[in-house]
Amino acid sequence: MNLLHANDRQGEYPPSYYAATATPLAPFPPLKGAATADICVVGAGYTGLSAALHLAQRGLSVIVIDAHRVGFGASGRNGGQVGSGQRRDQHDLERMVGKTRARALWAMGEEAKALVASLVAQHAMPVTLHPGVAHACRNEADLAHARSEADHLAKDYAYTKVETLDRPAFHALVGSKAFVGGTLDHGAGHMHPLNFCIGLAQAALAAGVRIHERTEAVQVRPGLRPVVQTTSGAVTCDHVILAGNGYLGSLAPKVAARVMPINNFIIATEPLGERAASVLSRNVAVADSRFVVNYWRLSDDNRLLFGGGESYGYRFPDIIRTVTKPMLEIYPQLRDTRIDHAWGGTLAITTNRMPAWIRAERNIWAASSCSGHGVAMSTLSGRILAEAVAGQAERFDLMATIPQARFPGGAALRWPLLALAMTWYAMRDRLGV
């Protein structure tokens, strides 16, 4: 069984709200026979396309291949949140890597948001970037932690864009009594994630990048001139960039040992019309404080896009049933609302929830596993991969030197062991611990 084919049709987008409302993009032809390039990029998501664009702007020849379509994976299926910083908060990072490196990682996060905004504007992408991401706290301990982090960012990082909201103010924002309060990051935002990926592809194409869809990589042969073998041809190049994230499979065992694919799910309601204001009084995105995170926002046509639930393995569960349950716990008033779209996708996580930037061989690079924080950071990953390939690896090394433990049990046991651990955390969520 292969995650690339377990739940999707060859060369087709999943039946998502994003696919239904995406800017049309004509299919790119599959690779046929032998090809050469300076760089071959495996995966046409944010990381791969950003790397390709930035490399082409440096005058290098680039081929991007994808087993399905541009934005087929997590880049075209996610919650669309453009978050600040890293997946781990700054208190955690300071304990993990020290204050100096934590500051550098924060600066990367800020650069990542700015890069997304500049790419949207520079290439006139069919994307509206809406400001505001709220963090919804389930209990007083979570709220105290969120307030402490906001104060820390303001005092030590001069980041004053996080507003703390008490229970009445947060209830007024999200229209739900499930939370004791929260924060609102005015410097973060949300957008249509697939249209952003399509915009990256169009920009890369204009810069001279060759893109081949329905071209699955089946082997990477290392060497002075590595070869990426596909189902219908091969690319010989100077450098390979592996940007398949949760769909990378066994192409790079050194990466696979440290990266765990997990599945996450989203539903889209019917348009809510005037009822939308009772769900979110402002057009912001929200994520709650549970370990298995719920996240939601309104679409441009006032549907509620609600994500929640995870699974570990190949096959997706009943998505509507899986996601409707947490949605109705927060918004019981939507019980009779029709669900128009339901989709799942595979992302990647690491044991420490930090990105996995790995140099698998001297000229084979990998970047993945933003652990649900990837719209901005994956886009920046592409720029930094381009720097590294061009001989400026200092920023790549900053992330790459953060220790990434192997998942216990190897490829055979990592999913069952993760499922056991996540079941424990899900139980803690239900108990409010």
NORUR-V534306 format. One record per pair of residues at least 24 apart in sequence whose C-alpha atoms are under 6 Angstrom apart, sorted by the first residue. I is the first residue (numbers start at 1). GAP is how many residues later the second one is. Records with the same first field share a line. If there is no record, write none. Layout:
I=GAP / GAP
This chain:
11=57 / 58 / 203
13=59
16=325 / 327
17=324
22=173
28=184 / 185
29=183 / 184
30=182 / 183 / 184 / 185
31=181
32=200 / 201
33=200
34=199 / 200 / 201
35=200
36=199 / 200 / 201
37=24 / 25 / 200
38=199 / 200
39=198 / 199 / 200 / 201
40=24 / 200
41=199 / 200
42=200 / 201
43=200 / 201
44=26
45=26 / 30
46=332 / 333
47=196 / 331 / 332 / 334 / 335
48=195
50=329 / 332
51=331 / 332 / 335
53=151
54=329
55=331
56=151
62=147
63=147 / 148
64=147
65=146 / 147 / 148 / 150
66=147 / 149
67=147 / 148 / 149
68=145 / 146
69=144
71=126
74=273
76=117 / 118
80=110 / 111 / 112 / 113
81=108 / 109
82=106 / 107 / 108 / 293 / 294
83=105
84=25 / 104
85=24
87=286
112=264 / 265 / 268
113=263
125=74
128=63
129=61 / 62
130=59 / 60
131=57 / 58
132=53 / 54 / 56 / 57 / 152
133=51 / 52 / 55 / 56 / 151 / 152 / 153
134=49 / 50 / 152
135=47 / 48 / 151 / 152 / 153
136=46 / 152
137=42 / 43 / 44 / 45 / 151 / 152
138=41 / 42
139=41
143=39
161=24 / 25 / 26
173=107 / 108
174=105 / 106
175=103 / 104
176=154
178=152
219=32
239=124 / 125
240=124
241=123 / 124 / 125
242=124
245=103 / 123
246=100 / 101 / 102
257=149
258=148 / 149
259=90 / 91
260=88 / 89
261=86 / 87
262=50 / 84 / 85 / 86
263=47 / 48 / 82 / 83
264=46 / 80 / 81
265=42 / 43 / 78 / 79
266=40 / 41 / 76 / 77
267=38 / 39 / 74 / 75
268=36 / 37 / 71 / 72 / 73
269=34 / 35 / 69 / 70 / 71
270=33 / 68 / 69 / 70
271=31 / 32
272=30 / 31
290=139
357=43
358=42
